[in-house]
Amino acid sequence: MGVTTCQWAILEAAFFGNANTLTALARIIPVDAAGISRQLDKLQKSGLVRRRRLRSDRRTIRIELTEAGLDLVPKLAPLVYDNNRKFLSGITTAEQAAFFDIIRKMMQNAGPVTEPVTASQTN
């Protein structure tokens, strides 16, 4: 449906009310704030989210789903959840927990990403 994994995480968080600012999204999605901001730009261009300044605090920008975003999440959710079940089938709950712990540690070791890696940097 043209939505990346990171974009899905943003849409899901906004849909369920888990995060509605860039800072809050950066706390729950293992991507740096600049990366989340770029994904928000793409989602905004796609007409799935909008950004609104709070009247009570003009420094805060709230992330909201548009009608298109609100319609898309319930359609996309079963596909995402089915895909996750497929990949995790046969893996015990303990194995999944250990796997996620390792990924968390790897993300902490990597630290914040400040610049994207280009193909020339990997050669």
N, C-alpha and C positions, 0 to 999 in steps of 0.2 A: 504493500500500500504506500510505498515511498517514504516510510518513516524509519530512521536509523534506531539502533538500540538506545543511544543517548537521548534522542528525541522522544522515544517511547517513555523512558524514565521520567522525563520532564512532563510529558502529557499525563502520565499516570499519577505523578505526585500532585500536579495541579488539580486533576479530576477528583482525587480522593481527599484533597485539602491537606496533604502532608507538607506542602511547601508552596508558598506563593510569592516569594522574592528570590532574587538571584542568590543572595547569601544563604537562604534556607535551602535552596536547591543544591548549592555547593556542599552543604553539610551532609546531605544524604546520597548524593550521586558522586561516585569516585572519579570525577573529572574536575579539572581546575575551573575557576570562575570564568576565565577568559574563554575556555572551550564551551562552557554552558552558555555564555553570552552569544557566541557564534551560532550555536544551535538554536537559541531563541530567535536570533535574527532570521534564520531559515524558516523556522516555524511561523514567525510573524509574516514573512513573505508568502508562505503557503496559505495564510489565512486561518491558521489553527490556534494561534495565541495573540493576545494584545498586551501591551504594557500600559499601565496607568499610574500616574503619580498620585499619591495620597494627598488629600486636601489638608489633613491634619499634620503631615510631615512631608513637605515637598521633596525631601532628599530620598524618600523611599518610593521605589517603583514596584507596584504589584503586578504579578503575572496572572493573567486570567485566560481561560479558554474561551474562544469564540463559539458560536453555535456550531460551526463546522467541527471544531475540536471536541466539543461536547458530544456530537454525534459520532465522531470517529472512535473515541476510546472504547465504548461498549462493543463496537464491531471488531476492533483490533484485539481487545483483551483475550477473547477465547483462543485466537490464533497464537498469541504470545504464550499463554498458559499451556496450551497443547504442545507447543514447541518445547517449552521448558520441561514438561512431563516426559516427552520423548527422550530428551537428552539425559534426564536424570533417572530414567527407569533402570531398575536393577542396581542402583547405587543406594546403599543404606542411608538412613538419616545421619548416622554417626560419620559416615564417609563424606556426605555432603557438608556437614558442619566442619570437618577437618579441611576439606577443599576450600571452603569459603574463608576459613581462618588463614590458610596459606595465601590466598589471593589478597586478603586484607593486609597481611604482613608485607607482601610484595609491593603493594600500592604505597604503604608507608615508607618502605625502603626507597622507592623511586622518588618520593618527595613531590613537590609541586612541579608541574610542567610549565615552563615559561615560554618556550618556543617549539613549534612543530619540527619534527625531524624530517629532513628532506632526503631524497634518494641519494644525493651526492654525499651526505654525511654518513651513510651506512656502508659505503664502499671503501 
